[in-house]
Structure formats: C-alpha cells, structure tokens
Amino acid sequence: MFQSIHFNAKPRAVTNASKPEVVEKLKQIVGAENVLVEPEKVEPYGADAVKEKFPPEAVVFPETTAQMCEILKLANEYLFPVTARGGGVGYTGGAVPVDGGIVIGTDRMNKIIEINAADLYVICQPGLTTYALQQAVEKHGLLFPPDPASYKDSFIGGNIAENAGGMRTPKYGVTKHSVLGLEVVTATGEIIRTGGKTVKNVVGFDLTGLMCGSEGLLGIITEATLKLLPMPEATATVRASFKSMEAACRVLTKFTPEGLLPMAMEVVDKNCIGAIEQNFAFGLSKDANAILIVAVDGSMEEVSRNAQTIERILQENGGFDILRSRTSEEEDKLWDVRRAISPSLMKYGTLKLNEDVVVPRSKVPELISKIEDIGRQHKTFVANFGHAGDGNIHVNFMCDRDDPESIARARQCVKETFQLSVDLGGSISGEHGIGYVKAPYLNMAIDAPTLEVMKGIKKVFDPNGILNPGKMFV
Ligand SMILES: Cc1cc2nc3c(=O)[nH]c(=O)nc-3n(C[C@H](O)[C@H](O)[C@H](O)COP(=O)(O)OP(=O)(O)OC[C@H]3O[C@@H](n4cnc5c(N)ncnc54)[C@H](O)[C@@H]3O)c2cc1C
C-alpha cells in the first residue's frame, strides 16, 4: 500500500503495462537498454520534489518523436497509463504515476536543433535542462528569460507543462510568454504542431497557450520553439529592510511612475527573517519585519542609474539597512538571504507543506497577515516569502512527518490559505501547478462550468484517459 499525506492509502497499481508482451513491444520501440522494469531501477521515477513514492511498472526512454508516437499508440491499444517526466523536480506530484503504468523519461530527447539569432528563436527537444538551454543561447549573446529556481534540474518540457515562473517574471512573464510553437504527440499517437517561429501568429486556436500548463494531461511535448531576447549587458540588486510587510509592499507600485520595470521584486517575511538569523546570523536589523529585494537589468549605464533610483525610492518609503550591489559578487551576496530561507525553515519541522498561492500584489500584506492568523489558530509555524512583484507567495507550513495531528493541522491551514487567496482575488497556485497534491482543491479556484470545459478538452485530446490519470481532475 502507498501512503500519501495527500490522499488515503492506495494499493500498488498493476495495469496492462506489466504484461510481458507490452514490455517486449516497448523494448522493440526504444531498444531493450532504454526500458527499465526492475523494482530498484523504476523506484526513483516514482517520486518528484513532493518526495512521495508511487513507482511505475516500467520507465521508457524514447529518443525521437517517431518512437514517442509508437509508445502512445501502444498505450492506447492496451489502455495503460502514461506519465511524462522531465527533471522530476515538480512540487505537486505531476510526474508521479499514482495510478501505475509507464513513465516516459524525456532525458534522451535533449538536443538543441537550431539557435537563430537573426529571428530570435531556439528550437529544442523537451529533455534539455533549463540551465543547459540558457547556457547554450548565452554563447550567442541571447537570453531565455524563464528562470525557475530549479533551473539546474528542471527540463524545458517540464517548464512548459507546468508553465513555470521564476524571479524574472515581473519583467519577462512566465514560461508561456517565451513559447512560440510546439510539436506534441497526442494520447492517440498523432503528431500535432502548434504556433510557429514568429511572435505574431493568429492562425487558428491558441493551442500553444493551451499546452502551457497542461501538466502532461493533453499530450507529450516533443519539440519546442522558444522566444529569445538580446542578453542584457548588466544586472544590479538593491536590498532593504522594512518595519512591516505593508511598508515593503507599498513600494512595489512606486517604480512605475519613475519609468522603471524591475526584473525581480522578492519579499521575505518576519518569520523567515527570524529563521535565517537564527541559523546564519547575517546580522539583519532587529527592527526588520520584512525584506524587499529588487533587481534590474539592461545596459551598464542604465542599470547603474536605475539601481540608484531604486535605492532612493526604498529610502524615501521607509526602507533601512539598504545595500546596493556594484559588482556581480556583491549582487550574489545580497541574494544569500533569500537562498538561506529553505534550509533554515527545516529547523521548524521535518515536513514542509510548501504552497505557492497568488494574489494581486497590493493584497500581499493582507494575505500574509491573515496567513499568520491561520497558523496561530492551528498552532502551526508558518513562514512566507516569494515573488512580491507578481503577488506569488511561497507559504510554508511546518509540521512533523511522524505526527499525523501536526500534518492534519497544517493541511487545514493550507485549505484555509487557498480559500483566503481566492477571496482576495487570486488563486491557489501561481507556478507549481495542480498535479495530485492540489487536485482536491481545484474547485475552490475554478467554477463548475469552466471545469466542465476543461474536462471536455481533456476528452478531445485523450479519449481513453491514459495521459497522467489521477491528476488535476479527481
Ligand atoms: C528547489 C525547487 C525550486 C523550484 N522553483 C521553482 C520556481 O522558481 N518556479 C516554478 O515555477 N517552479 C519551481 N519549482 C517547481 C518545478 O521545478 C517546476 O514546476 C518545473 O517546471 C518542473 O520541471 P521538471 O522538468 O522537473 O518537470 P517534472 O516534475 O518532471 O514534471 C512536471 C509535469 O510536467 C509534465 N511533463 C514533463 N515533461 C513533459 C513533456 N515533455 N510533455 C508533456 N508533459 C510533460 C509531467 O507529466 C508533470 O505533470 C521548484 C522546485 C524545486 C524542487
């Protein structure tokens, strides 16, 4: 039996994927060395960053789109579940085969097909890490902006399927804003092509947008055409402490009247500050009840001027202990505070329920203050930080893995936080998606008629329901 803190125990699923004839056919498609069935070998493919294990019956590693089509045709014939996997660092169990079947590892589909500096696009396969792609285009003086913190491990396919965000979202948007076109293999093994190589393209429905954030439920992305930008010459960061979250967040709207669009605006709450000071002793002021980190990019001259303006704006609006980076080493150091949060929080519990709710950014102070009330009411330590510039806050409820009561309390906190976020005009996830972890709460954020439309779309793409069952709609 598999136990999850998110649903009741489930028996290990055994589907047609375990039939010897199916395993044999899979081996014929991709080569025997690219099919794993031994329990110890498939086990790592049964978990993602949620760290709950539901091992698949087999893991298959195709190298080409043609092989992907054959695998999906086989899955449709024998009706076994198929779960696509990228880097396996999702936070909602998206790549975890909760109903058994096969996992399709995209690791071998990791080639860059074309980097076109003149037309500002790159065509690549889905199994490339975000970092590898960024490095490759950087050599041509180009930028691929989406930057999830997991960029060294996450794959482009996983980023698109989750519509990942990151620090640079306030200026550059989320992953979907950098996707021009896709090649996708549907559940029935057909190849469809969406979008193209141009920013402008209004021919037909926007299936590219539909695939972004589809979490492996509609098809498997086998190739992506991604938008690039010229690499900015420089970046700089300014960090300030504030007496309250309200004061820190009030500054967020002060940049636009000065003609500034910061690339990143990150906030850290007082509980995070307490945790990091206890563990790392950065020497942050005792009066610091919030920290705001603001980063800009552009030409050298522009960055230097804008960073000075930001420093002034922070000062004029109650910021203190203000530090501005002059070199990339100094800039890196200013971000240490932000990087120290996750390891520091693990001192407050052995299990972290890490949510990523989103609200209009003016509502962030109210969100955080009410989340603190929720934590107090349910005797659960909570710490908040994240992407204040786009209202996407990482809410961390700490509990004890071996104490079911503490987990139940934390789960109640999560539920109330989701409702609060919706009530404040936001939603239950800004970037981590739904997977199986947030599936029970989907109807808090999406009304019944809209959900029915989504289920109808799923049926068109995947008539037999073989793609990533047990996710999103449960
Ligand atoms: C330390 C850490 C930091 C993180 N920081 C961020 C962050 O800043 N921003 C953010 O948005 N997220 C963040 N995440 C969450 C996560 O890394 C992202 O959701 C990322 O996009 C997942 O990519 P992956 O390749 O690991 O996908 P996986 O976890 O392997 O899969 C995620 C989903 O995508 C589907 N999928 C994978 N490949 C394909 C494909 N080729 N075709 C169709 N579907 C596919 C899977 O079936 C699954 O549903 C973080 C996670 C960790 C552990």
The ligand as a Tripos MOL2 file, in Angstrom:
@<TRIPOS>MOLECULE
LIG
   53    58     1     0     0
SMALL
NO_CHARGES

@<TRIPOS>ATOM
      1 C1         14.0800   23.6550   -5.2450 C.3       1 LIG1
      2 C2         12.9560   23.8980   -6.2000 C.ar      1 LIG1
      3 C3         12.7290   25.1710   -6.6710 C.ar      1 LIG1
      4 C4         11.6680   25.4180   -7.5530 C.ar      1 LIG1
      5 N1         11.4910   26.6900   -8.0130 N.ar      1 LIG1
      6 C5         10.5030   26.9400   -8.8960 C.ar      1 LIG1
      7 C6         10.3140   28.2630   -9.4060 C.ar      1 LIG1
      8 O1         11.0510   29.1940   -9.0750 O.2       1 LIG1
      9 N2          9.3030   28.4570  -10.2730 N.ar      1 LIG1
     10 C7          8.4950   27.4320  -10.6770 C.ar      1 LIG1
     11 O2          7.6050   27.6690  -11.4850 O.2       1 LIG1
     12 N3          8.6340   26.1930  -10.1920 N.ar      1 LIG1
     13 C8          9.6270   25.9140   -9.3310 C.ar      1 LIG1
     14 N4          9.7930   24.6390   -8.8530 N.ar      1 LIG1
     15 C9          8.8680   23.5890   -9.2960 C.3       1 LIG1
     16 C10         9.3850   22.8000  -10.5350 C.3       1 LIG1
     17 O3         10.7630   22.7290  -10.5670 O.3       1 LIG1
     18 C11         8.8360   23.3280  -11.8370 C.3       1 LIG1
     19 O4          7.4420   23.0520  -11.8860 O.3       1 LIG1
     20 C12         9.4890   22.7370  -13.0910 C.3       1 LIG1
     21 O5          8.9290   23.3200  -14.2310 O.3       1 LIG1
     22 C13         9.3150   21.2230  -13.1840 C.3       1 LIG1
     23 O6         10.1100   20.7630  -14.2480 O.3       1 LIG1
     24 P1         10.5090   19.2360  -14.3690 P.3       1 LIG1
     25 O7         11.2540   19.0850  -15.6490 O.co2     1 LIG1
     26 O8         11.1670   18.7530  -13.1550 O.co2     1 LIG1
     27 O9          9.0820   18.5670  -14.5210 O.3       1 LIG1
     28 P2          8.5440   17.2280  -13.8650 P.3       1 LIG1
     29 O10         8.4370   17.3820  -12.3950 O.co2     1 LIG1
     30 O11         9.3250   16.0770  -14.3750 O.co2     1 LIG1
     31 O12         7.0900   17.1860  -14.4990 O.3       1 LIG1
     32 C14         6.1710   18.2000  -14.2030 C.3       1 LIG1
     33 C15         4.9030   17.9970  -15.0430 C.3       1 LIG1
     34 O13         5.2150   18.1760  -16.4190 O.3       1 LIG1
     35 C16         4.8110   17.0370  -17.1760 C.3       1 LIG1
     36 N5          5.8050   16.8950  -18.2390 N.ar      1 LIG1
     37 C17         7.1460   16.7800  -18.1350 C.ar      1 LIG1
     38 N6          7.7060   16.7150  -19.3560 N.ar      1 LIG1
     39 C18         6.6880   16.7910  -20.2520 C.ar      1 LIG1
     40 C19         6.6250   16.7600  -21.6760 C.ar      1 LIG1
     41 N7          7.7190   16.6460  -22.4460 N.pl3     1 LIG1
     42 N8          5.4050   16.8580  -22.2680 N.ar      1 LIG1
     43 C20         4.2820   16.9760  -21.5220 C.ar      1 LIG1
     44 N9          4.2890   16.9820  -20.1680 N.ar      1 LIG1
     45 C21         5.4850   16.9010  -19.5540 C.ar      1 LIG1
     46 C22         4.8020   15.8970  -16.1730 C.3       1 LIG1
     47 O14         3.9370   14.8530  -16.5700 O.3       1 LIG1
     48 C23         4.3150   16.6030  -14.9270 C.3       1 LIG1
     49 O15         2.9240   16.6980  -14.9210 O.3       1 LIG1
     50 C24        10.8250   24.3520   -7.9640 C.ar      1 LIG1
     51 C25        11.0590   23.0730   -7.4860 C.ar      1 LIG1
     52 C26        12.1110   22.8370   -6.6140 C.ar      1 LIG1
     53 C27        12.3440   21.4380   -6.1170 C.3       1 LIG1
@<TRIPOS>BOND
     1     1     2 1
     2     2     3 ar
     3     2    52 ar
     4     3     4 ar
     5     4     5 ar
     6     4    50 ar
     7     5     6 ar
     8     6     7 ar
     9     6    13 1
    10     7     8 2
    11     7     9 ar
    12     9    10 ar
    13    10    11 2
    14    10    12 ar
    15    12    13 ar
    16    13    14 ar
    17    14    15 1
    18    14    50 ar
    19    15    16 1
    20    16    17 1
    21    16    18 1
    22    18    19 1
    23    18    20 1
    24    20    21 1
    25    20    22 1
    26    22    23 1
    27    23    24 1
    28    24    25 2
    29    24    26 1
    30    24    27 1
    31    27    28 1
    32    28    29 2
    33    28    30 1
    34    28    31 1
    35    31    32 1
    36    32    33 1
    37    33    34 1
    38    33    48 1
    39    34    35 1
    40    35    36 1
    41    35    46 1
    42    36    37 ar
    43    36    45 ar
    44    37    38 ar
    45    38    39 ar
    46    39    40 ar
    47    39    45 ar
    48    40    41 1
    49    40    42 ar
    50    42    43 ar
    51    43    44 ar
    52    44    45 ar
    53    46    47 1
    54    46    48 1
    55    48    49 1
    56    50    51 ar
    57    51    52 ar
    58    52    53 1
@<TRIPOS>SUBSTRUCTURE
     1 LIG1         1 GROUP 0 **** ****
